[in-house]
């Protein structure tokens, strides 16, 4: 799985710089069984402005894997 942290969206709140989200793109698998997309990883998911690219990618990977499991479970119903 390839995961790229493309950057962070930050805003000023009460005069302080605050993280809104990290932009993440991903690709996994090979055609025809491939998955590509983009995610926004938010502070609610455990990241901060001090998070490394590796930290953000680890959280993104867990979210992507959970989406795949959820989709597979729905398809088997």
C-alpha positions in Angstrom: 0.0 0.0 0.0 1.3 3.4 -0.9 0.4 6.3 1.4 1.4 9.9 0.8 0.9 12.7 3.2 0.3 15.6 0.9 0.2 18.4 3.5 -1.7 19.9 6.3 -4.6 22.4 6.4 -4.2 24.8 9.3 -6.3 27.8 10.5 -6.0 30.6 13.0 -8.3 30.1 16.0 -8.2 32.8 18.7 -4.9 34.0 17.2 -3.3 30.6 17.4 -2.4 28.3 14.5 -4.6 25.2 14.7 -4.5 21.9 12.7 -7.7 21.3 10.7 -6.6 18.1 8.9 -3.8 16.3 7.0 -4.4 15.5 3.3 -3.5 11.9 2.5 -3.7 10.0 -0.8 -3.3 6.2 -1.1 -3.2 3.4 -3.6 -3.3 -0.3 -2.9 -3.6 -3.5 -4.9 -3.4 -4.2 -8.6 -6.0 -3.8 -11.3 -8.8 -5.0 -11.2 -8.5 -5.4 -7.4 -7.2 -2.0 -6.6 -8.2 0.8 -4.3 -7.2 4.5 -4.7 -8.4 7.5 -2.9 -7.8 10.5 -0.6 -8.5 10.9 3.1 -8.5 13.8 5.6 -6.9 12.8 8.9 -8.2 15.1 11.7 -7.1 15.8 15.2 -10.0 13.7 16.4 -8.1 10.7 14.9 -5.1 11.3 17.1 -2.9 13.7 15.1 -1.4 17.0 16.0 0.7 19.7 14.3 3.7 17.9 15.7 2.8 14.5 14.2 5.3 13.1 11.7 4.4 11.9 8.2 4.9 8.4 9.5 2.4 8.9 12.3 -0.2 10.3 9.9 0.4 7.4 7.4 0.0 4.8 10.2 -3.4 6.2 11.2 -4.4 6.4 7.5 -3.5 2.8 7.0 -5.6 1.7 9.9 -8.6 3.7 8.5 -8.2 2.3 5.0 -7.9 -1.3 6.3 -11.1 -0.7 8.4 -12.9 0.6 5.3 -11.9 -2.5 3.3 -13.1 -4.9 6.1 -16.4 -3.0 6.4 -17.0 -3.1 2.7 -16.2 -6.8 2.5 -18.6 -7.4 5.4 -21.4 -5.5 3.7 -20.9 -7.3 0.4 -21.1 -10.7 2.1 -24.6 -10.0 3.5 
